[in-house]
């Protein structure tokens, strides 16, 4: 914990690692593995970085959006440190009829046909798709509530010998948020 004088050296170092995730030239996987050594503190910092992506149907990663790349790595780090846990929320969004929207719907619903993950990757194309805003807000709230309830006592078991594609593209333990809890207010 931070003292009255400010954050500890360890907390400041963890915060720097979290802040640089997804930035060009960063060794993200090495940072994620280091963050996993102090899971409770790291997960708290990662959860504090979560935010929505505006215009999710038009967001394409890799075209200069360091903020979006950072967010993907933050969620990926949460998945890695928690052993593959992720949240899946219902959405009231109706996906369009274009081919791109059909792919977006397919990959976001890949883990569960009744809800969407915050982001999903079409592995063979390297395309990242983001959930509609209502689901993003619900998933962020779920991570925040989970961390407040479980973060200090959770039995963290990071993914073993996992490559980044395994936790950025797919998840092991999807927690489905029921529709009644999933509605944005």
Secondary structure, DSSP 8 states (H G I E B T S, - for coil): --BTTB--HHHHHHHHHHHHTT-TT--HHHHHHHHGGGHHHHHHHHHHT----TTGGG--TTSS-HHHHHHHHHHHHHHHHTTSEEEEE-------SSHHHHHHHHHHTSS-TTSEESEEEETTTTEEEE--HHHHHHHHHHHHHHHHHHTTT------TT--HHHHHH--SEEEEE-HHHH---
